[in-house]
């Protein structure tokens, strides 16, 4: 019985359109997330499979597999995926729509019902939308109810950026203590090198465009002086022979 559809429409998978966008209408940028929407049509027997590939140089493409999306709907519909664009100012996305999954995944399938298409587009350098975030996570601020710190203290810093964190600097009372260029960010502080008392720890995080953020200060009390003893009673120096108690004061 006639169905009103040609044989090519019934038995072939077709790619109608490819769109690549970023959230909020931002321009496409290297090493940033992008959304790929592909308008496809087909008559799936089981599941159609859409494979996505990227090429960093559209003039000499070398295809890298990105992800796959399955479709079970008859007719024309959209399939979508989130991907990360590579480095390169003229890139390409290949969409390959298959009626039957091939193994291993290939960027150029040879199935009689398969279709693939490419989209070439310009990509700019990544934009720096936000400054870094930075926070000292250890040690915690000490208060009059907390025990002071002593000896070598690891200063641990959490830092993030929408592009990258190039380095983190740790300061004690405004003086640079040390720098770490890779996560997890940590600098050792010899608290015995400063006088006992209250000190301020801060951290700075930098991104590739030179933006810098200074953390909230963490106030730390240090105590590296050992206890001292004083003979209170008796007050004589030398051998003591007495039945009275000896009193020693420990500070």
Phi, psi and omega in degrees: 000133179298144180253349183087003179239139177290160181300323180296324179290325185282320192251005180237142173269137184226142172260124183263324186198147176233132178230134176238125182220168171241155180300141178074010179075012179295153180290153179295136185221149179300141175059028177238155180289145177217158179252131178250120176247128182236124176271118184235163172220146181182176179232080191295134168253100191089259181218129166281152181233128174256117176257138179245137179228155176232153174228128182285340178232102183293340180282339178215072192290134168237110193279132177246127180294135180253300184192174178228148177229135179259148179229136181235012184261134176285147173093201185268130181200168181262140170238140188225155177203153174263132180225168174248123181286139178282184174281146181140136186271348175225102188248173178217146171245130173253129174251127180236122185248120186239143174281328180227130180297130173264151179223127000287167181297132180234145179282354180217084181284158184243013180296145183292340180255008184269160177213147172217155180210155182240147174237124178257137183207154178276145180228134180263175175293156180296142178264148179262097185276331187222150172285167179293160168250143183210141181206136172280119183262343177201135004281166175280159174299136177260141180243184179296345180259001182252154177285137177290164180262162177206163179073208180274124185243122174286126176260111185256133185234136172257126182218139179218158177206153180290340174258288178190158172260118182275328176194159175233132177247142178244135182238143172243117181053038177085358180255132182299125178267315182183171184228142174229136185251003180215145178285150354288139186275124183206137177227134179275137180240119174277096185292346177286349180278354178240161180293147175301141180143204184263134180223157184248126176253132174225161178228147175241136176242136182242148174245176186297338181267003178093000176294142183224142176233137178256132182287164168295138183292143173251121183267125185235136171261133179248149176210102180245009179269124181289166180290150176242154180239144179227128176281115183269317183207134358284167184265004181283149178255133180117201181288139182238126174237108184201152174267358180279152180293148176261128182252125178240130179258127179252123180257000000 
